[in-house]
Amino acid sequence: MDYLATFASSHAALRAEQVCRGEALPAELIPLPSQIRGDCGFCLLLEGGGEAETERRLQRLRSLGAVALYRVRVDQPSPSSRKVKSYERCP
Amino acid sequence: MSDVLRTLDARGQACPQPVILTRKALADGGFGLLEVLVDDASSRENVARFASYAHCVVERIEEEGPVSRILIRPMAVGPDQPGRVFARPEPAAPAFPAAKAETVLIAAAGIGGGDEHLAALLMRAFLYTLTEGETLPVRIILMNGGVRLAVEGSESLINLRRLAERGVEILACGTCLEFYQLKDALAVGRVSNMYEIAGLLLQGATLRV
């Protein structure tokens, strides 16, 4: 399962990415999906990882100022159709 | 061999299927002339363009009602491979229909002036967004500082690789790689030259980033 972490500003997302990089915590800085918020910005994408490892990474992102975490759902109605991503906010 | 005619009936096939079938037929070879039948204008143009790009001669395009008949003569590359083409690696067909801009020209490592860090970040974000998109360009041409995106250690390398996996051809200017002493560091795509690049930029719609 992949997760997204959003931040209060692009600068905050950048700072968090720098820290993650220093700690070898895999988090990719990507443009904020428009389904989450219409304005421009960045967020961090966490891909893969086991349950415990993901929880550790999410905790770290919270401590780095993540304001919201989203679970990324990927739906593909049939093998030939396009993958559609949706984002479910974590409590 | 030169008189053998093969017919490829791609009528009713949605784009990019006619191009894929044409590519396969040309790769299989064994004929002197390939006749491709298509029934829509964009397939006709895409097949003819692909054939030219694959070093074939488009001898004639005949139209009868909605059906176009494209006659393609492959260029033989060796006596033991009559009719086979592809003297150079061919791009895989995009998994999705090509975007309106066939070529994306990236001539810097970042987008726009201003803060260099932000410019680099915007380029990363742009390439990532392309990977997520429904429509893809046929190719990305990297020139000047843009070649730095395709070398080992580049933060954009992963996204260029993802695009390459989806069939987008990545071309890097050889002069630029040499100038920056990065010729051995190219990690995705292939080296191109000004003749090819100029031809491609003039061939279809180009988006300059």
Interface residues (C-beta under 8 A of the other chain):
Chain A: L14 E28 L29 I30 P31 F42 R82 K85
Chain B: F96 L121 R124 A125 Y128 T129 E132 E134
